[in-house]
Amino acid sequence: LFRSEGLTTALRDSLVAGRIDLALLYNAHPDDGVDITHLINEELVLVQKRPPGLAEEPPPGPIHLSAIGAEALVIPSRPNAIRMHLESELLRLGMPLNIALEIDGVSAILDLVADGAGSAVLSRHAVLSSVRPAAYCMRRVASPGLHIPVGLATSALRPITLTQQAALKLLSQTVHERLAPS
């Protein structure tokens, strides 16, 4: 079993080239080389450095989507799916991104947020599965909320094997268990 982690564009290319068999992709759309099965719309949150002493305090309240445009963001470079989705949502409100730093890689983004370089917009799961989730405050995005489709991608160019079918079922079940709203 080979596991690969990367940006949606790189994973999609690997899928089409036959280097991987399945991929979980954000905001992906089917095309000639890729079939997508929608799994869930995952909530994105604003991630900020946890101020000292806040561990005992209740978490900060939601933030309006338009207020994210004023936040100095540590964000992946284009064509990252979450970045493109956030840009699109803010553009609808007439708000540009305020980019503090561009860096690819969730762990690097979280390290920079913990060091005070800015805030980030990521999935709750990305923060909770990080090395030090207690270093961050997560704020829900409201009015409107911020969600991104998660899809299970397979190659449209090759038949799906029995092993892949079993993996698809297991991945679908796991995604719904771990990412479904509570």
MITORLUM-497258 format. One record per residue (C-alpha): residue number from 1; residue in one letter; x, y, z. Coordinates in steps of 0.25 Angstrom, whole numbers, plus 5000, padded with zeros to 4 digits. Example, Ala and Ser with C-alpha at 12.3 -4.5 7.8 and 13.67 -1.06 7.14 Angstrom:
<rs>
+-----+------+------+------+------+
| pos | code |   xx |   yy |   zz |
+-----+------+------+------+------+
|   1 |    A | 5049 | 4982 | 5031 |
|   2 |    S | 5055 | 4996 | 5029 |
+-----+------+------+------+------+
</rs>
This chain:
<rs>
+-----+------+------+------+------+
| pos | code |   xx |   yy |   zz |
+-----+------+------+------+------+
|   1 |    L | 5000 | 5000 | 5000 |
|   2 |    F | 5006 | 5013 | 4996 |
|   3 |    R | 5001 | 5026 | 5002 |
|   4 |    S | 5004 | 5040 | 4996 |
|   5 |    E | 5000 | 5054 | 5001 |
|   6 |    G | 5000 | 5066 | 4992 |
|   7 |    L | 4992 | 5077 | 4986 |
|   8 |    T | 4980 | 5074 | 4978 |
|   9 |    T | 4986 | 5077 | 4965 |
|  10 |    A | 4998 | 5068 | 4967 |
|  11 |    L | 4989 | 5057 | 4972 |
|  12 |    R | 4980 | 5058 | 4960 |
|  13 |    D | 4992 | 5058 | 4951 |
|  14 |    S | 4997 | 5045 | 4958 |
|  15 |    L | 4984 | 5039 | 4957 |
|  16 |    V | 4983 | 5041 | 4942 |
|  17 |    A | 4997 | 5036 | 4940 |
|  18 |    G | 4994 | 5023 | 4947 |
|  19 |    R | 5004 | 5026 | 4959 |
|  20 |    I | 4993 | 5025 | 4969 |
|  21 |    D | 4979 | 5018 | 4968 |
|  22 |    L | 4970 | 5027 | 4977 |
|  23 |    A | 4971 | 5041 | 4983 |
|  24 |    L | 4963 | 5050 | 4992 |
|  25 |    L | 4962 | 5063 | 4986 |
|  26 |    Y | 4957 | 5077 | 4990 |
|  27 |    N | 4947 | 5084 | 4980 |
|  28 |    A | 4950 | 5075 | 4969 |
|  29 |    H | 4942 | 5073 | 4956 |
|  30 |    P | 4941 | 5061 | 4947 |
|  31 |    D | 4948 | 5062 | 4934 |
|  32 |    D | 4952 | 5052 | 4923 |
|  33 |    G | 4963 | 5046 | 4931 |
|  34 |    V | 4956 | 5046 | 4945 |
|  35 |    D | 4943 | 5042 | 4952 |
|  36 |    I | 4939 | 5048 | 4964 |
|  37 |    T | 4929 | 5043 | 4975 |
|  38 |    H | 4925 | 5054 | 4984 |
|  39 |    L | 4927 | 5050 | 4999 |
|  40 |    I | 4924 | 5062 | 5008 |
|  41 |    N | 4925 | 5077 | 5009 |
|  42 |    E | 4936 | 5080 | 5019 |
|  43 |    E | 4936 | 5092 | 5028 |
|  44 |    L | 4947 | 5102 | 5027 |
|  45 |    V | 4951 | 5110 | 5039 |
|  46 |    L | 4960 | 5122 | 5042 |
|  47 |    V | 4972 | 5117 | 5050 |
|  48 |    Q | 4980 | 5127 | 5059 |
|  49 |    K | 4991 | 5126 | 5069 |
|  50 |    R | 4985 | 5123 | 5083 |
|  51 |    P | 4989 | 5134 | 5092 |
|  52 |    P | 4996 | 5131 | 5105 |
|  53 |    G | 4986 | 5127 | 5116 |
|  54 |    L | 4974 | 5125 | 5106 |
|  55 |    A | 4974 | 5110 | 5109 |
|  56 |    E | 4964 | 5112 | 5120 |
|  57 |    E | 4955 | 5122 | 5113 |
|  58 |    P | 4944 | 5119 | 5104 |
|  59 |    P | 4948 | 5118 | 5089 |
|  60 |    P | 4946 | 5131 | 5081 |
|  61 |    G | 4933 | 5133 | 5074 |
|  62 |    P | 4930 | 5132 | 5059 |
|  63 |    I | 4936 | 5141 | 5049 |
|  64 |    H | 4929 | 5147 | 5037 |
|  65 |    L | 4934 | 5143 | 5024 |
|  66 |    S | 4936 | 5157 | 5020 |
|  67 |    A | 4945 | 5159 | 5032 |
|  68 |    I | 4955 | 5149 | 5027 |
|  69 |    G | 4959 | 5158 | 5016 |
|  70 |    A | 4965 | 5167 | 5026 |
|  71 |    E | 4973 | 5156 | 5033 |
|  72 |    A | 4988 | 5154 | 5029 |
|  73 |    L | 4988 | 5140 | 5023 |
|  74 |    V | 4998 | 5129 | 5022 |
|  75 |    I | 4993 | 5122 | 5010 |
|  76 |    P | 4997 | 5112 | 5000 |
|  77 |    S | 5001 | 5117 | 4986 |
|  78 |    R | 4992 | 5115 | 4974 |
|  79 |    P | 4986 | 5106 | 4969 |
|  80 |    N | 4983 | 5100 | 4983 |
|  81 |    A | 4968 | 5096 | 4984 |
|  82 |    I | 4965 | 5103 | 4998 |
|  83 |    R | 4972 | 5116 | 4994 |
|  84 |    M | 4965 | 5116 | 4981 |
|  85 |    H | 4951 | 5113 | 4988 |
|  86 |    L | 4954 | 5124 | 4998 |
|  87 |    E | 4958 | 5134 | 4987 |
|  88 |    S | 4945 | 5131 | 4980 |
|  89 |    E | 4937 | 5133 | 4992 |
|  90 |    L | 4943 | 5146 | 4996 |
|  91 |    L | 4943 | 5151 | 4982 |
|  92 |    R | 4927 | 5149 | 4982 |
|  93 |    L | 4928 | 5159 | 4994 |
|  94 |    G | 4937 | 5169 | 4987 |
|  95 |    M | 4948 | 5165 | 4996 |
|  96 |    P | 4963 | 5162 | 4993 |
|  97 |    L | 4972 | 5153 | 5000 |
|  98 |    N | 4982 | 5159 | 5010 |
|  99 |    I | 4994 | 5150 | 5008 |
| 100 |    A | 5005 | 5150 | 5018 |
| 101 |    L | 5012 | 5138 | 5013 |
| 102 |    E | 5010 | 5128 | 5003 |
| 103 |    I | 5015 | 5114 | 5006 |
| 104 |    D | 5011 | 5100 | 5002 |
| 105 |    G | 5009 | 5089 | 5013 |
| 106 |    V | 4999 | 5089 | 5024 |
| 107 |    S | 5010 | 5086 | 5035 |
| 108 |    A | 5018 | 5098 | 5030 |
| 109 |    I | 5006 | 5107 | 5030 |
| 110 |    L | 5002 | 5103 | 5044 |
| 111 |    D | 5016 | 5105 | 5049 |
| 112 |    L | 5016 | 5119 | 5043 |
| 113 |    V | 5002 | 5122 | 5050 |
| 114 |    A | 5008 | 5117 | 5063 |
| 115 |    D | 5020 | 5126 | 5062 |
| 116 |    G | 5010 | 5138 | 5059 |
| 117 |    A | 5013 | 5140 | 5045 |
| 118 |    G | 4998 | 5141 | 5042 |
| 119 |    S | 4985 | 5133 | 5041 |
| 120 |    A | 4981 | 5122 | 5032 |
| 121 |    V | 4968 | 5116 | 5026 |
| 122 |    L | 4969 | 5101 | 5027 |
| 123 |    S | 4960 | 5089 | 5030 |
| 124 |    R | 4957 | 5086 | 5045 |
| 125 |    H | 4962 | 5072 | 5043 |
| 126 |    A | 4976 | 5078 | 5038 |
| 127 |    V | 4977 | 5085 | 5051 |
| 128 |    L | 4973 | 5074 | 5060 |
| 129 |    S | 4982 | 5064 | 5054 |
| 130 |    S | 4994 | 5073 | 5055 |
| 131 |    V | 5006 | 5071 | 5064 |
| 132 |    R | 5001 | 5082 | 5074 |
| 133 |    P | 4986 | 5085 | 5072 |
| 134 |    A | 4986 | 5093 | 5086 |
| 135 |    A | 4995 | 5104 | 5080 |
| 136 |    Y | 4983 | 5109 | 5071 |
| 137 |    C | 4969 | 5115 | 5072 |
| 138 |    M | 4959 | 5111 | 5062 |
| 139 |    R | 4948 | 5120 | 5058 |
| 140 |    R | 4936 | 5116 | 5050 |
| 141 |    V | 4933 | 5125 | 5038 |
| 142 |    A | 4919 | 5130 | 5038 |
| 143 |    S | 4910 | 5139 | 5029 |
| 144 |    P | 4912 | 5131 | 5020 |
| 145 |    G | 4919 | 5118 | 5025 |
| 146 |    L | 4931 | 5113 | 5018 |
| 147 |    H | 4931 | 5099 | 5013 |
| 148 |    I | 4938 | 5092 | 5002 |
| 149 |    P | 4934 | 5079 | 4994 |
| 150 |    V | 4943 | 5067 | 4997 |
| 151 |    G | 4942 | 5056 | 4986 |
| 152 |    L | 4948 | 5042 | 4984 |
| 153 |    A | 4955 | 5042 | 4971 |
| 154 |    T | 4958 | 5030 | 4962 |
| 155 |    S | 4964 | 5029 | 4948 |
| 156 |    A | 4953 | 5029 | 4937 |
| 157 |    L | 4964 | 5023 | 4928 |
| 158 |    R | 4966 | 5009 | 4935 |
| 159 |    P | 4955 | 4999 | 4941 |
| 160 |    I | 4954 | 4999 | 4956 |
| 161 |    T | 4959 | 4986 | 4962 |
| 162 |    L | 4952 | 4979 | 4974 |
| 163 |    T | 4963 | 4984 | 4983 |
| 164 |    Q | 4960 | 4998 | 4979 |
| 165 |    Q | 4945 | 4996 | 4981 |
| 166 |    A | 4948 | 4991 | 4995 |
| 167 |    A | 4957 | 5003 | 4998 |
| 168 |    L | 4947 | 5013 | 4992 |
| 169 |    K | 4937 | 5007 | 5002 |
| 170 |    L | 4946 | 5008 | 5013 |
| 171 |    L | 4951 | 5022 | 5010 |
| 172 |    S | 4936 | 5027 | 5008 |
| 173 |    Q | 4932 | 5021 | 5022 |
| 174 |    T | 4945 | 5027 | 5029 |
| 175 |    V | 4943 | 5041 | 5023 |
| 176 |    H | 4928 | 5041 | 5027 |
| 177 |    E | 4932 | 5037 | 5041 |
| 178 |    R | 4943 | 5047 | 5043 |
| 179 |    L | 4939 | 5059 | 5035 |
| 180 |    A | 4924 | 5059 | 5037 |
| 181 |    P | 4918 | 5071 | 5045 |
| 182 |    S | 4916 | 5067 | 5059 |
+-----+------+------+------+------+
</rs>
